[in-house]
Amino acid sequence: MRSYQPAGARHDHHATPPRHPTTSASELREVDPRTLLVDLNVRHTTTADTDLVASVTEHGVLVPIVAVRTAHGEVRVRMGHRRTLAAIEAGRATVPVVVVADETSDDAGTVHRLVTQWAENEHRAGLSNAERVDVIGQLSAFGTSPTQIARRTRASRADVTAALAVTASELARKATVRYDFLDLAQAATVAEFDTDPDAVQALVVAARDGRFDHVSQRLRDERTAAADRAAAADQLREAGLRVIDPPTTDTLSLPVHRLVNADGARPTVEDHRECPGHAAYVADRHGWVTPDGEPGSDGDEEDTRGVGERQWRVSAVPVFVCTDPAAHGHRDSWGTSGGGTADRVPVDQMTDAQREAARDERRDVVESNKAWGSAETVRREWLRGLACRKSAPKGTATFVAVALARDGDLLADVGGNHLAADLLGVPSGAYGRSVELAAVVDKATDARALLMTLVMVLAAYEGRTDRNDWRSRRASTGRYLTHLQGLGYALADVERRACCLDPQPSTD
């Protein structure tokens, strides 16, 4: 006959087992979990995870274990194997057990066991995200701190923080109920934009389509840029300047630096202040910015800061214009200069189709450049996550070998690369070089060293990416982004264009 072993102790088959009368009535008993048999279960793995053990340690077994009594008088678990093992590991002296019937060894009894275990496991459902939000919100309302909520529910602190953000937004709470594919972090982002219905709609669609990180970053960047532009415009108005909307192909406005007076002189901004057409608008400027928000050197003066101490970002700057150059005695210097501008068609001579095509092209350039900047933020954050791994993903050695064979000039950007150091959490040195990076690599295991090699090569590729790559479609950038996609990174539409791929289809 087959022998069975209790969950916590070996059964003595030579001892005379106590006999129990056969019964079909259920009884609730407190039983030492180490005496329960846990040998028959449809699950292949019945180990208790740390969260379950911690819960049983603090709360005990909340749902009674269901068991049957064998012919030898032992109690065999029918439903609750993981709870039993968790109780043993937690050191619980007893657990509640409902003994439902005596076990039968015939085929009908086996069929009944299999069917009931299937039903008990198959139809079990955890809390939905909306339900988690409600519980965490109620715990907070009763004065439980986020740290205590995380400890007592075994939820991560990040999930607790996200859930509390969701509870503060009626729209985000409704979104978690209606869209079960939203995780807590995504729902918290919805709460962040709950005053912008269009942004919320875009976020929900992006969460379903797998583009959430890109769309949310773009929305954040747009919000920051809009706030910067509004602040810059307010400063211009306080200085007594007329502020206009950015010009389009249909407007007559020209920047002051393009103006030529009737006498051939080129006015400065200060000279042009007396012109009736003097005005300004706020535009986005791309350039180096220091951690304190001050613009870095653009090359006209020596900048002793290391590259790793600066960020390439968009800032709001004023552009001074004349709203009607011809009426105020100016002409456009670009209209008479060479260098390829002679073929430029003046706005007033364009056909409607040409104007529309020019608007579309300009709109595409502006929007795609902004999208590239947002994608870069998401991409580098994803690379930081990759750099935290202990070993390199499959295919790393081949990718590195191909990279060195096809893009050998990258080697100049690999050793001590400031971006690689940043991704790996190593301090950058002066002029963008990190002397500490080599020391960290020296101490790494072979598996970790290969991962660090991959990160250094990827950082070299990343450092050479440019916001024009979506138009120029450099082969090296395409190989780089395609490899990231193979590692699980979701490409933004603008990155797909850099790889000569069609935009990801999306249904609204």
Summary of the structure (lengths in Angstrom):
residues: 508
radius of gyration: 33.5
end to end distance: 62.4
largest distance: 119.4
contacts: 1399
relative contact order: 0.06
helix: 51%
strand: 12%
